[in-house]
Each structure stands twice: as C-alpha cells, then as structure tokens.
Amino acid sequence: MQKIQILIIDLGSQYTLVIGRTLRELGFRSAIFSPVRAEKWLKNNNPKAIILSGGSFSVYQEGAPNPPQNILKLGVPILGVCYGMQWLSNKLGGEVAPHRENKEYGKAEVNFDTTDKLFHGVKKKNTVWASHGDSVTSVPKNFKIIAKSAGSETIAAMSDHKRNIWGVQFHPEVTHSIEGKKILINFIEKIAGCEKDWKPADMITEIRNEVSSAAKNKKAIIGFSGGVDSTTLSAVLAPVMGSNLFGICIDTGALRQNELSEIKENAKYAGVKLKIIKAGNIFQRSIGNNTHSELKRKKFKRTYGKILEKAAKDFKADFIVQGSLATDMIESGSAGKADLIKSHHNVGLNLKVKEIHPFRNLFKYEVRELARQLKLPDSVSERQPFPGPGLFIRIIGEPPKKYKLDIVRWADAEVTEILKKNKIYDDVSQLVVALDCNRTVGIKGDGRVYGYSIIVRGVKTADFMTAHGFQFPADVRKEISSVVTRHPKIIRVFFDETDKPPATTEME
C-alpha cells in the first residue's frame, strides 16, 4: 500500500479527526499524530503535505502544544488551521492576541482573495465555521493576507508562497464551512500534489489484517448492539475469525421497543453467533436514584464493563472487540488532548481483558460506507445511532425507574411510527425522544393534573461532530403532540431544534 502522503499534527482540537475524515471522504489517506509522535514519524517518512490542527490553547499559554520545529525547514506545503495558523504566525514573527470583541464562534462570513491558489474556484464571499478567541493581528514578514472576516476585518487567512505555508483562522474541515472541502482539495491536490489513495475496500482489508495479526488463533467477543458500528465490525471480522468471534448483547432494560428482535436479525446478517445477557435489574440497581447525566453514564459504564468482562471469561476470550468510533474517542477525551464532553460506555473501560478498537479512526459515515461495501442491508447501513446507555439517559430530572423507561419507550415508538408514515424518518440522522420529569399542569378529561413532558429532537449531520437541528413540518409536530399526549402521564410535547454546538445530540 502507498505510503501516507498527508501528516496531520494534532494540537488538541475537537475537530482534528474530522480533518482526517474529510480527507478520506475526498479520497486521501492521512496520519494523525501528536507533536511528539509526529517528530518520530518524520524521521522515517516524507509527507507531501502537513496540516496543523486547531486547539483550545493560546500560543502564549504555558504548556501550549508545539509542532516539531523542523517542519518549517522541510519545504513541504503546510496548512495551519485556527490554532495552527496562530502558531505559524507566532513562530515566524507575526502577532497573535486575544480579541474579545472579535471572538468568533459559529458561522462567520469571510471575504476571500480568490487569486490565491488556496481559494481557487471559491466564491469571494463565503460562510465558514469559526471557533476562536485569539486572532492573528499582524502576519509575519513576506506573508500576504488572503482573507478577512466580513465586518470585523479580522485576519481570516494568510499565505507565503515561497515558504509553501498557508494559514486559515476558520475550520474548513467542518461541514458548516460551505466550500471547506474545495479549500482542502486545493491544498492537498493542487498545491501539495497528493494523489487519491483511499477507498472503503482498502479499509476493510486493513482492519482484517490488523485484527488477524493481533488475534491470530485467539478468541474474542464483541459487544453487539445491533447498530451499524457493531454489526459492520462483526461482518468485517467474521470471515477471518470464524467461530473464534462471539457476539455479546447486553439487554440493559433500556432498549427501544422490539429492539431485541432487530438485534438478533442483524447478528445473522453479520454472520456472528450471538448471546443475549438479560441484565435490566442489575443496571437498575447500579444507576439507582442518580439523576446527573454523567453519573448515570459512569454507573452504566462500570456495570457494562463488569458484565462484558465476565462474558469474556466465560467464553475464554483473549480479546474484547469494541465498535468505538473516532467521535466516541474525541468526546470521551481519548483522542489527543481533546477535552472530555461526555463519557462513552465502551471507551476506557480498563478491563483485565485486552480491548481492541478497530474503528477508532473512523466516523459514522465511513462505517456506513463499509456496510454498503459488505452488502449489508439498508436496515443496517442506514440505521440511526442509539446511545449505549439507551433510554437511561433519555429520562431527565428524576431517577430512570422502570415505569419511566416504559413511558419514554412507548413515546419513542409512537414518534418513530409517525415520522416513518410521513416519510421523513430517513431525513433525520438521529432521533432523540426524551422524558422531561419536571411536572407541569394540564387537563386530562375534566380534571386538573400534573404530568411529564416529552422532548422530541432530530439532528441532521454527516459526522456527529457538528449537526443541524431538524425542523419538523408543522403538521407532523401537531400529529406528534396529539398522539403522544394521549398517554395519561404526558401533558406536553416540546421540540428541540438547537444545532450542535452549542447543544450535543443527546439531552444528557
């Protein structure tokens, strides 16, 4: 296989792996390393392009990440993104300063100098995704300002063609940057001369080779939820592991309606033997009266790990295979120096049995592509995500007792049926139906009652790092409200259309 052409140096951004995902979407492989690992890698490798990620630090802050200084002497085209641009400016004699009045967070309008190679074919005025408090206030000597924020005149991009260095203050890798992919393809293909070298079939082969090497003639169990990740990973590994791979489904008591039947069916598609462990009472006791979302997640994670570890022991497994994605690694703080957003049930379990995460560098859309490549049915490849803790984290404000799980399970099924009937279910990347336990006053029959509310949230996204809140049509909202409030315990229905960020996909 061709050597990696593109080095991405992770400087602590939540979006670092999104850069890699976007490049793969464009047909290019890349290596993502911390500054220390990048320095070691560069001793034996000669990339055609280097991208410096964003990060949450200030370049003047003690302990701020520093890429290997020798990258500036390699002559290789460099693109600095957000913090990466600020680092370049600071190292090469420019100035970086905090500007609270110019702080940009979210969508921003930028005026581009389209004569620069980086912005060839890009509209002169465009929408990008920005997230920074510091800004480059003065570019280094011989650098040219090639973009400015509309209105504030903040420097949005710079270039030095002689040194082969470019910097952008925004995030072209994020889907909200309208022509971000075009900017990246200009840098990778037209400036750096990289050739396309990635397709899904290659990734399937790489994963099989990796796991075969690590688990040759050894047994493994895989946490099987029936979702696109665990089903696809099982389908990838089953041909090379055969009877040495065993699927374990833990019925937590917080699954959706009829989900066990679907899980069994998907295990057949994946070609993996399946054992279902009934553990609803165990999880109820573990979570107890906790209402804080992170506490619930941690209690769930600990219990999940113990059950999975016992299952591995019973099967005499040498490995536990997990379908954790790059998004899980990022949000749990396990990728680079990314901050913890929320705990993930299958990341960082610290079990006595060795864990392997073959999908750790992939995003949801990539796994879907692998599923299609493997000829798995649409019910698998297009299946919406569902969180590991399930309905436990869709009960807000009170302990997730069984009768509340039953209420939200019923509401989820009703909303799903309505969306499917109106042919808009597939327009939503993920549907969230949650039970808000803060009681409000209502009328049932002729009586005054206090009851729960249901929150309905849909998001549209490619990578689950950012997302648009989905706006349901008025007639659909009305039908959902009418049907769901027929439940004697439900008084109101709210619709959450907030983007991510500032919200996350789930309520908890």
C-alpha distance (Angstrom), angle and dihedral (degrees) to the residues before:
residue distance angle dihedral
M1 . . .
Q2 3.79 . .
K3 3.79 116.7 .
I4 3.79 119.2 -101.8
Q5 3.81 109.9 -85.4
I6 3.81 99.8 -171.8
L7 3.80 127.2 57.2
I8 3.81 117.5 -162.8
I9 3.80 113.3 -166.0
D10 3.80 110.9 -151.5
L11 3.80 110.5 -137.5
G12 3.80 95.2 174.3
S13 3.80 105.4 -79.2
Q14 3.79 123.5 149.9
Y15 3.81 85.2 -135.6
T16 3.81 100.3 52.1
L17 3.79 94.7 104.9
V18 3.79 89.1 44.2
I19 3.82 86.9 66.1
G20 3.80 89.3 56.7
R21 3.80 91.2 45.4
T22 3.80 92.2 51.2
L23 3.79 92.4 48.5
R24 3.81 90.6 51.4
E25 3.77 88.7 49.6
L26 3.80 86.8 55.4
G27 3.82 90.1 48.6
F28 3.81 102.6 -98.4
R29 3.80 131.1 119.6
S30 3.79 120.0 -143.3
A31 3.80 141.2 -179.8
I32 3.81 119.3 -128.3
F33 3.80 115.8 -157.1
S34 3.78 139.5 162.9
P35 3.83 114.3 -112.8
V36 3.82 91.6 -97.5
R37 3.79 94.6 49.5
A38 3.80 91.1 41.8
E39 3.81 90.2 56.9
K40 3.82 90.7 53.0
W41 3.81 92.3 44.5
L42 3.80 92.4 51.7
K43 3.81 90.7 59.5
N44 3.81 89.9 71.1
N45 3.81 103.1 23.1
N46 3.79 136.5 63.7
P47 3.81 111.3 -156.6
K48 3.78 122.1 -163.9
A49 3.82 92.5 -141.6
I50 3.80 138.7 20.7
I51 3.80 125.2 -156.4
L52 3.82 121.5 -166.9
S53 3.79 111.2 -152.7
G54 3.77 128.6 -139.8
G55 3.80 122.5 -101.1
S56 3.78 144.1 -173.2
F57 3.83 95.9 -112.9
S58 3.79 131.1 92.6
V59 3.80 114.1 -123.0
Y60 3.83 88.0 -124.0
Q61 3.80 94.1 50.3
E62 3.79 119.6 109.8
G63 3.79 109.7 -105.6
A64 3.80 93.7 19.0
P65 3.82 111.1 158.1
N66 3.80 118.3 -99.2
P67 3.81 124.5 -161.9
P68 3.82 116.1 -137.4
Q69 3.81 105.5 -72.7
N70 3.80 92.4 -138.5
I71 3.82 91.7 71.0
L72 3.81 87.0 80.6
K73 3.81 89.8 61.3
L74 3.80 98.7 46.9
G75 3.79 95.8 81.2
V76 3.80 88.5 -134.8
P77 3.83 115.3 139.7
I78 3.81 109.2 -96.9
L79 3.80 127.6 -161.6
G80 3.81 117.0 -168.0
V81 3.81 115.9 -159.4
C82 3.84 119.2 -156.9
Y83 3.84 103.1 -52.7
G84 3.80 86.4 20.1
M85 3.79 90.1 60.6
Q86 3.81 91.4 46.0
W87 3.80 90.8 51.2
L88 3.81 90.9 51.3
S89 3.79 91.8 49.3
N90 3.80 92.9 47.8
K91 3.82 94.2 47.5
L92 3.79 94.8 46.2
G93 3.80 98.5 47.8
G94 3.78 104.5 -87.6
E95 3.79 126.0 122.2
V96 3.79 130.9 -108.4
A97 3.78 123.5 -172.0
P98 3.81 139.5 164.8
H99 3.78 113.3 -102.6
R100 3.75 111.6 -174.1
E101 3.79 92.1 -179.4
N102 3.83 89.8 53.3
K103 3.79 97.5 41.4
E104 3.78 108.5 137.8
Y105 3.77 122.4 -156.4
G106 3.78 120.7 165.9
K107 3.76 128.9 -3.1
A108 3.81 116.6 5.1
E109 3.79 134.9 178.7
V110 3.81 115.7 -124.9
N111 3.81 132.5 -171.7
F112 3.83 110.9 -141.5
D113 3.79 131.9 -155.5
T114 3.80 95.1 -133.8
T115 3.81 92.9 -169.8
D116 3.81 87.5 76.8
K117 3.81 114.3 93.6
L118 3.80 91.5 -126.0
F119 3.79 91.9 62.7
H120 3.79 99.6 38.1
G121 3.81 109.1 146.5
V122 3.81 93.3 8.0
K123 3.82 120.4 126.4
K124 3.79 113.2 -102.3
K125 3.80 91.7 -122.3
N126 3.77 117.1 37.8
T127 3.80 145.9 160.6
V128 3.81 117.7 -110.8
W129 3.79 137.3 171.5
A130 3.80 113.8 -109.6
S131 3.80 131.0 -177.7
H132 3.80 114.6 169.6
G133 3.79 143.6 113.0
D134 3.82 97.4 -169.8
S135 3.79 121.2 64.5
V136 3.78 138.1 -170.5
T137 3.80 103.1 -106.1
S138 3.79 96.6 178.0
V139 3.81 126.5 21.8
P140 3.83 121.3 -135.5
K141 3.80 121.2 -95.8
N142 3.83 114.0 -71.7
F143 3.80 91.4 16.4
K144 3.78 119.8 123.5
I145 3.80 125.4 -145.2
I146 3.81 105.0 -124.5
A147 3.81 102.0 172.4
K148 3.79 139.3 24.5
S149 3.77 133.5 -171.6
A150 3.78 111.1 -103.9
G151 3.79 111.1 -109.7
S152 3.81 100.4 3.6
E153 3.83 94.4 52.9
T154 3.83 89.1 -141.9
I155 3.81 111.2 164.8
A156 3.80 104.9 -101.1
A157 3.81 101.6 174.8
M158 3.81 141.4 7.2
S159 3.79 137.6 -174.8
D160 3.80 143.5 -167.9
H161 3.79 108.8 -168.2
K162 3.79 94.4 -171.6
R163 3.82 91.4 58.0
N164 3.81 92.6 37.4
I165 3.82 91.2 -125.3
W166 3.79 128.8 140.9
G167 3.78 131.4 173.5
V168 3.81 132.5 -168.4
Q169 3.79 124.3 -169.9
F170 3.82 92.6 -153.3
H171 3.83 132.3 63.1
P172 3.83 111.6 -101.7
E173 3.82 89.7 177.1
V174 3.81 93.5 66.1
T175 3.80 116.5 90.2
H176 3.82 91.6 -128.3
S177 3.83 89.0 68.7
I178 3.79 95.7 89.3
E179 3.81 98.2 -150.1
G180 3.80 97.4 20.0
K181 3.79 93.4 121.5
K182 3.79 91.0 53.5
I183 3.81 89.6 52.8
L184 3.80 91.4 50.0
I185 3.81 93.2 47.2
N186 3.81 89.0 50.5
F187 3.79 89.7 54.7
I188 3.80 98.1 41.0
E189 3.78 100.9 39.1
K190 3.79 108.8 22.1
I191 3.81 100.5 32.8
A192 3.82 102.1 29.7
G193 3.80 98.0 29.6
C194 3.81 95.8 -133.2
E195 3.80 119.4 167.0
K196 3.79 124.9 -138.1
D197 3.78 109.8 -97.6
W198 3.83 110.3 158.8
K199 3.78 134.0 86.0
P200 3.83 132.0 153.1
A201 3.81 94.9 -104.9
D202 3.81 89.1 60.4
M203 3.79 91.0 54.8
I204 3.81 92.5 50.9
T205 3.79 90.0 53.0
E206 3.82 92.5 46.5
I207 3.82 92.9 50.9
R208 3.79 92.6 47.7
N209 3.79 91.2 49.2
E210 3.82 92.2 47.1
V211 3.80 94.8 50.2
S212 3.82 94.0 39.9
S213 3.79 89.1 54.5
A214 3.82 93.9 47.7
A215 3.81 97.7 40.2
K216 3.78 104.5 30.2
N217 3.83 109.7 160.3
K218 3.81 89.3 -8.6
K219 3.79 132.3 117.5
A220 3.79 125.8 -114.5
I221 3.77 138.5 178.1
I222 3.76 123.9 -150.0
G223 3.79 125.5 -151.1
F224 3.82 99.0 -120.0
S225 3.80 117.7 -161.7
G226 3.79 96.6 160.1
G227 3.80 90.0 -117.6
V228 3.78 123.8 131.0
D229 3.83 92.4 -95.4
S230 3.80 101.1 51.8
T231 3.81 93.5 35.3
T232 3.80 93.5 50.3
L233 3.81 93.0 44.1
S234 3.81 89.9 50.6
A235 3.81 89.9 50.2
V236 3.81 89.9 50.2
L237 3.81 93.7 50.3
A238 3.83 103.2 34.5
P239 3.83 94.8 78.8
V240 3.82 92.7 54.2
M241 3.82 99.7 35.8
G242 3.80 101.7 35.5
S243 3.81 114.1 173.3
N244 3.81 90.4 -2.2
L245 3.82 88.4 76.5
F246 3.80 117.9 74.4
G247 3.81 126.1 -178.1
I248 3.80 118.7 -135.6
C249 3.80 119.1 -163.3
I250 3.79 114.8 -171.1
D251 3.80 111.0 -155.2
T252 3.79 99.1 -149.2
G253 3.79 95.1 -178.8
A254 3.81 88.0 -113.9
L255 3.79 99.9 89.1
R256 3.78 124.3 122.8
Q257 3.78 124.9 -101.5
N258 3.84 113.3 -64.1
E259 3.80 90.5 -4.8
L260 3.80 96.0 133.7
S261 3.80 90.7 61.4
E262 3.78 90.4 52.0
I263 3.82 91.4 48.2
K264 3.81 91.3 53.5
E265 3.80 90.9 49.8
N266 3.79 93.1 49.5
A267 3.81 91.2 50.3
K268 3.82 87.7 58.7
Y269 3.82 90.6 51.2
A270 3.81 89.5 50.7
G271 3.79 93.2 48.9
V272 3.79 95.1 -126.3
K273 3.81 129.5 130.9
L274 3.79 111.5 -118.2
K275 3.79 135.5 -149.9
I276 3.81 119.7 -171.5
I277 3.80 116.7 -150.6
K278 3.82 114.7 -159.5
A279 3.79 106.6 -141.9
G280 3.82 107.3 148.8
N281 3.81 94.8 121.4
I282 3.80 91.7 46.9
F283 3.81 92.1 54.8
Q284 3.81 92.0 44.9
R285 3.81 90.4 55.3
S286 3.81 92.2 44.2
I287 3.80 96.8 51.0
G288 3.80 92.0 37.6
N289 3.79 114.8 158.7
N290 3.80 96.3 -17.3
T291 3.79 114.7 132.9
H292 3.82 101.7 170.5
S293 3.81 107.9 105.1
E294 3.80 96.7 -136.4
L295 3.80 92.3 46.7
K296 3.79 90.1 51.8
R297 3.79 90.8 49.4
K298 3.81 92.5 49.1
K299 3.82 93.3 47.4
F300 3.78 89.4 48.1
K301 3.80 92.1 47.4
R302 3.80 93.2 50.9
T303 3.79 92.8 49.4
Y304 3.81 92.6 43.9
G305 3.80 90.1 52.2
K306 3.80 93.8 50.2
I307 3.80 93.0 50.0
L308 3.79 92.4 46.0
E309 3.80 91.2 47.9
K310 3.81 91.2 52.2
A311 3.80 90.5 48.5
A312 3.81 89.4 52.4
K313 3.80 90.0 51.4
D314 3.81 92.4 48.8
F315 3.80 90.8 51.0
K316 3.82 91.3 42.9
A317 3.80 87.9 -124.5
D318 3.79 121.2 177.4
F319 3.81 92.8 -161.5
I320 3.78 141.7 28.9
V321 3.80 112.7 -145.3
Q322 3.80 117.1 -152.9
G323 3.81 129.2 -167.9
S324 3.82 93.6 -142.0
L325 3.81 114.0 155.0
A326 3.78 133.1 -148.6
T327 3.81 88.1 -100.9
D328 3.82 90.5 58.1
M329 3.80 90.8 49.3
I330 3.80 91.9 49.7
E331 3.80 97.7 46.2
S332 3.80 93.0 45.3
G333 3.82 90.4 51.9
S334 3.82 92.7 -113.3
A335 3.81 97.0 120.5
G336 3.78 116.4 79.4
K337 3.79 110.9 -53.4
A338 3.78 96.5 -36.5
D339 3.81 114.7 149.6
L340 3.82 119.4 -110.0
I341 3.80 111.1 -98.9
K342 3.79 98.5 168.7
S343 3.78 138.9 -21.5
H344 3.80 118.6 -99.8
H345 3.78 119.4 -145.8
N346 3.81 95.5 -134.0
V347 3.81 101.4 39.3
G348 3.81 122.4 85.9
L349 3.81 97.5 2.8
N350 3.84 92.3 152.7
L351 3.78 92.5 -147.1
K352 3.78 127.0 174.5
V353 3.80 88.6 -122.2
K354 3.80 115.6 73.9
E355 3.82 114.8 -105.1
I356 3.79 127.0 -150.3
H357 3.81 125.2 -166.4
P358 3.83 107.8 -164.3
F359 3.84 92.8 174.1
R360 3.83 94.2 50.1
N361 3.84 93.2 117.1
L362 3.79 97.1 41.8
F363 3.77 132.3 92.3
K364 3.79 127.9 -143.0
Y365 3.79 95.2 -99.4
E366 3.84 90.0 52.7
V367 3.79 92.4 51.5
R368 3.80 88.9 50.5
E369 3.80 88.2 53.8
L370 3.81 90.1 51.3
A371 3.83 89.1 50.8
R372 3.81 90.5 53.5
Q373 3.80 90.2 46.9
L374 3.82 88.4 53.9
K375 3.84 90.4 50.7
L376 3.79 93.2 -118.7
P377 3.84 112.6 162.5
D378 3.79 122.5 -94.4
S379 3.81 88.6 -108.4
V380 3.82 85.4 70.4
S381 3.81 104.8 32.0
E382 3.81 93.8 46.0
R383 3.81 97.4 35.5
Q384 3.79 113.8 132.6
P385 3.82 118.1 -118.0
F386 3.79 120.5 -102.9
P387 3.82 121.8 -166.8
G388 3.82 119.6 -109.2
P389 3.84 93.4 -120.7
G390 3.78 87.1 49.7
L391 3.79 119.1 -171.1
F392 3.82 91.7 -3.1
I393 3.82 88.5 82.9
R394 3.79 93.2 43.0
I395 3.79 92.8 68.7
I396 3.79 109.2 84.3
G397 3.79 128.4 -162.4
E398 3.81 101.6 4.7
P399 3.83 136.6 56.9
P400 3.83 110.9 -77.0
K401 3.78 97.5 -114.0
K402 3.80 120.3 177.2
Y403 3.81 96.8 -101.9
K404 3.80 90.1 53.7
L405 3.80 89.9 50.0
D406 3.81 87.3 53.4
I407 3.82 90.9 52.7
V408 3.80 96.0 50.4
R409 3.83 91.3 41.0
W410 3.80 89.3 56.0
A411 3.81 92.6 45.8
D412 3.82 91.7 48.9
A413 3.80 91.0 52.9
E414 3.81 92.4 48.4
V415 3.82 94.2 48.8
T416 3.81 91.5 45.8
E417 3.81 91.4 51.6
I418 3.81 91.6 50.1
L419 3.81 92.9 49.9
K420 3.80 91.8 47.9
K421 3.81 91.8 47.7
N422 3.82 89.6 52.3
K423 3.84 90.1 45.9
I424 3.80 95.5 -122.8
Y425 3.82 100.2 104.5
D426 3.81 90.8 93.4
D427 3.81 90.5 51.5
V428 3.81 88.8 67.8
S429 3.81 120.3 77.8
Q430 3.81 91.7 -157.8
L431 3.79 132.5 3.5
V432 3.79 119.3 -151.6
V433 3.81 120.8 -168.3
A434 3.80 112.0 -179.1
L435 3.80 136.2 178.4
D436 3.81 115.2 -128.0
C437 3.80 106.3 -156.2
N438 3.80 95.4 -164.7
R439 3.78 99.6 112.4
T440 3.78 122.0 -131.9
V441 3.78 130.9 -174.0
G442 3.79 121.0 -97.0
I443 3.78 144.5 149.1
K444 3.79 125.1 -102.5
G445 3.78 113.7 179.4
D446 3.79 104.2 -35.8
G447 3.77 95.6 -33.0
R448 3.76 135.4 96.5
V449 3.82 111.2 -122.4
Y450 3.78 140.9 172.5
G451 3.77 115.4 -134.5
Y452 3.78 148.5 156.0
S453 3.79 130.0 -82.4
I454 3.79 129.1 -134.7
I455 3.80 120.2 -138.7
V456 3.80 116.4 -153.2
R457 3.80 117.4 -163.2
G458 3.78 131.1 173.1
V459 3.79 126.7 -178.4
K460 3.78 133.0 -166.1
T461 3.80 115.6 -150.3
A462 3.80 144.9 142.0
D463 3.80 99.4 -150.3
F464 3.85 108.0 12.1
M465 3.81 89.8 -124.5
T466 3.81 88.4 98.0
A467 3.79 127.9 12.6
H468 3.79 143.9 177.6
G469 3.78 118.2 -126.1
F470 3.81 107.9 -116.8
Q471 3.80 118.2 -122.6
F472 3.78 110.6 -145.7
P473 3.83 116.6 -149.0
A474 3.80 114.7 -97.7
D475 3.81 94.3 -114.1
V476 3.81 90.9 51.6
R477 3.80 92.1 49.2
K478 3.78 89.4 50.7
E479 3.81 92.5 49.8
I480 3.82 92.0 48.2
S481 3.82 91.4 50.1
S482 3.81 92.1 48.1
V483 3.81 95.4 48.5
V484 3.81 99.3 40.0
T485 3.82 95.3 48.4
R486 3.80 89.5 58.8
H487 3.79 85.9 81.7
P488 3.83 107.1 98.2
K489 3.82 92.3 -130.3
I490 3.82 97.9 48.1
I491 3.82 120.8 83.7
R492 3.81 105.2 164.4
V493 3.80 143.0 21.5
F494 3.81 122.6 -148.2
F495 3.81 126.7 -168.8
D496 3.81 118.9 -145.7
E497 3.82 113.9 -156.2
T498 3.82 98.1 166.4
D499 3.81 117.4 140.4
K500 3.82 123.9 -124.3
P501 2.98 108.8 -89.1
P502 2.98 117.0 56.7
A503 3.82 87.3 32.8
T504 3.80 125.7 38.8
T505 3.80 121.3 -129.5
E506 3.81 94.7 -103.7
M507 3.80 124.0 50.5
E508 3.82 90.1 -126.1
